[in-house]
Amino acid sequence: MYVKDTLPNGVRLITEEVSSVHSASVGIWVKTGSRYEKEYNHGISHFVEHMLFKGTTNRSARKIAEELEAIGGSLNAFTAKEYTCYYAKVLAENLDTAIDVLADMYFNSLFEPKEIEKEKNVIMEEIKMYEDSPDELVHDLFTNAIWPDHPLGRPIIGTIDSLKKMQSTDLLEYCRDRYTANNTVIAVAGNIDHKNVFDQICGYFGNMPAGVPAMESEPPVSGATVLMSKKDLEQLQICLGGPGLAQDDKDIYALNVLNNVLGGGLSSRLFQEIREERGLAYSVYSYQTAYRDSGLFTVYAGTSPDNLSSVLRLIVKELLELASEGISEEELKRTKQQLKGNLLLSLENVNNRMMRLGKTEICFDRVITIDEILNNIAAVDLQAVKSIANQLFVIDNLTFTSIGPVIQKDLSLKDLL
């Protein structure tokens, strides 16, 4: 069971005690990401994340890297489109050290100009590495094709051009505006005591400025298009999909069930039909991405250029069958059990517990409990799944993107089938 406290300045602390383990995981979650960027500072959220590891007034970058590793712990971070997270996992007896290191990074990072220039080169190499991974790049191409004029349509990492322009003052100003108490959630799970953690968090975060809530961007407007990018590859990387559901939509659990049946695992329809039965792809799957006011549903496959039409026809066939006929009672029962099993097994890792606490609080302003999730999964029925498939899987609303040796212009999706 979790415990939640809110400091007077608005910082939220959520803890979950797991007395059966020897470890603890702590994360500082910030309600900021690429969605909150302008075109001129595209990629700054990710850049700030990097810079918090580059030295503070108390620790060098090497000291930050060594301090938790020296006690068998780990330290990491990631930037998403609507939030950023800095987290550590340690033996429970070393939780104080983990919090101290994270708080030092959070409040005392130097953002030295010479380190910023050095880190620009690191991120530029990261961008180049990403561009050399077409199976990952095609997903960003897909998102940008649907939301070309919205921050959610841009890649989190930024571009080389936007990166070159950023200076120390830009990063500091961004942190001042976004790294505020009302945007900060601290989640801790493991063999811990809430009172002890609360006292320590108050000591570090109690005087943090509350901040002024930032203006939220408008929901993106989705379009449907075909976009094929030429690259000298053996395979064609493809994405097909369209608008999905926002994270708090009443049908989000029905969509989770639908996604799992369609392309969520080895027993899914897409995997069995396209890979196992016909051998047309090595990797094929579907996924749904939900944001606070919008979402996407995506099918991905990597296939030979000669198989493009066959693979696309099979994907569209499955989508239309789900829209017209729904899923079977057996599929519903099996998928519910699979989702339940995956969720409960994830609880054996304190890092997963911490992530669930922090993510749901930062996204929904409340913790979504395991019981609530399980009850919502159990409540999904056949009609709800069919209804959401009928709503989302409309041919004229679907976008197709590809990266590979095949490129044709001025085509519709129907032309490719």
Secondary structure, DSSP 8 states (H G I E B T S, - for coil): -EEEEE-TTS-EEEEEE-TT-SEEEEEEEES-SGGG--GGGTTHHHHHHHHTTS-BSS--HHHHHHHHHTTT-EEEEEE-SS-EEEEEEEEGGGHHHHHHHHHHHHHHB---HHHHHHHHHHHHHHHHHHHT-HHHHHHHHHHHHHSTTSGGGS-TT--HHHHHT--HHHHHHHHHHHSSGGGEEEEEEES--HHHHHHHHHHHHTTS-----------------EEEEE---SSEEEEEEEE---TT-TTHHHHHHHHHHHHSSTTSHHIIIIIIIT---SEEEEEEEE-SS-EEEEEEEEE-GGGHHHHHHHHHHHHHHHHHH---HHHHHHHHHHHHHHHHHHTTSHHHHHHHHHHHHHHHSS---HHHHHHHHHH--HHHHHHHHHHH--GGG-EEEEEES----S--HHHH-
